[in-house]
Amino acid sequence: MLDPVTGTCDLYAARPVQCRTFGPPMRDEEGHLTVCELCFTNASAEEVARCEMDQGWRPLEDALIAQAESDPVNAAPTLIAFALTR
């Protein structure tokens, strides 16, 4: 739904959840603050910085993934339906 002439999203006002949650300013591996250019076209660096997504949850995610991968029950291929019935 990206307008090729204006470079804007025609659905922005009624955009789906996926679009609303895509593009928050986040730090990359080098620590640079990156953003979705379409969401922050007229934003100053200070405005972008105020919107930075807190990624403090990443260490917990890594620990939970490591814990799940160390469980022999999780060694086989996983099907969503099977996982939901466990």
C-alpha contacts under 8 A as a table, 3 or more apart, distances in Angstrom:
res1	aa1	res2	aa2	distance
1	M	9	C	5.64
1	M	10	D	5.55
1	M	11	L	6.49
2	L	7	G	6.16
2	L	8	T	5.62
2	L	9	C	4.46
2	L	10	D	6.21
3	D	6	T	5.63
3	D	7	G	5.19
3	D	8	T	5.43
3	D	9	C	5.99
3	D	10	D	6.47
4	P	7	G	5.27
4	P	8	T	7.70
7	G	38	L	7.66
8	T	38	L	6.77
9	C	12	Y	5.26
9	C	38	L	7.98
10	D	13	A	7.95
11	L	14	A	5.39
11	L	15	R	5.13
12	Y	15	R	4.89
15	R	19	C	5.97
15	R	20	R	6.48
16	P	19	C	5.42
16	P	20	R	6.34
17	V	20	R	4.93
17	V	21	T	6.10
18	Q	21	T	5.41
18	Q	22	F	6.11
19	C	22	F	5.09
19	C	23	G	7.88
20	R	23	G	7.89
21	T	24	P	7.01
22	F	36	C	7.62
23	G	35	V	5.62
23	G	36	C	4.45
23	G	39	C	6.82
24	P	35	V	6.02
24	P	36	C	6.95
24	P	51	C	6.83
24	P	52	E	6.44
24	P	53	M	6.08
25	P	33	L	6.12
25	P	34	T	5.37
25	P	35	V	4.46
25	P	36	C	7.34
25	P	48	V	6.59
25	P	49	A	7.31
25	P	51	C	6.24
25	P	52	E	4.57
25	P	53	M	5.88
26	M	32	H	7.97
26	M	33	L	5.42
26	M	34	T	5.44
26	M	35	V	6.65
26	M	52	E	5.74
26	M	53	M	5.58
26	M	54	D	7.80
26	M	55	Q	7.85
27	R	30	E	7.53
27	R	31	G	5.03
27	R	32	H	5.18
27	R	33	L	4.49
27	R	34	T	6.04
28	D	31	G	5.18
28	D	32	H	5.45
28	D	33	L	6.55
28	D	34	T	6.75
29	E	32	H	7.50
33	L	49	A	7.73
33	L	52	E	7.77
35	V	39	C	7.69
35	V	40	F	7.19
35	V	48	V	7.88
36	C	39	C	5.47
36	C	40	F	6.59
37	E	40	F	5.38
37	E	41	T	5.81
38	L	41	T	5.63
40	F	43	A	5.13
40	F	48	V	7.23
43	A	46	E	7.90
43	A	47	E	5.75
43	A	48	V	6.28
44	S	47	E	5.15
44	S	48	V	6.30
45	A	48	V	5.11
45	A	49	A	6.12
46	E	49	A	5.03
46	E	50	R	6.27
47	E	50	R	5.18
47	E	51	C	6.61
48	V	51	C	5.27
48	V	52	E	6.60
49	A	52	E	5.26
54	D	57	W	7.77
55	Q	58	R	5.80
56	G	59	P	6.94
57	W	60	L	5.40
57	W	61	E	6.30
58	R	61	E	4.97
58	R	62	D	6.18
59	P	62	D	5.06
59	P	63	A	6.18
60	L	63	A	5.07
60	L	64	L	6.12
61	E	64	L	5.15
61	E	65	I	6.12
62	D	65	I	5.19
62	D	66	A	6.15
63	A	66	A	5.12
63	A	67	Q	6.10
64	L	67	Q	5.01
64	L	68	A	6.11
65	I	68	A	5.10
65	I	69	E	6.05
66	A	69	E	5.11
66	A	70	S	6.14
67	Q	70	S	5.23
67	Q	71	D	6.64
68	A	71	D	5.44
68	A	74	N	6.64
69	E	72	P	7.54
69	E	74	N	6.21
69	E	75	A	7.02
70	S	74	N	7.69
71	D	74	N	5.63
71	D	75	A	7.17
72	P	75	A	5.15
73	V	76	A	7.14
74	N	77	P	7.58
74	N	78	T	7.43
78	T	82	F	7.02
78	T	83	A	6.69
79	L	82	F	5.23
79	L	83	A	6.14
80	I	83	A	5.04
80	I	84	L	6.17
81	A	84	L	5.19
81	A	85	T	6.45
82	F	85	T	5.26
82	F	86	R	6.50
83	A	86	R	5.40
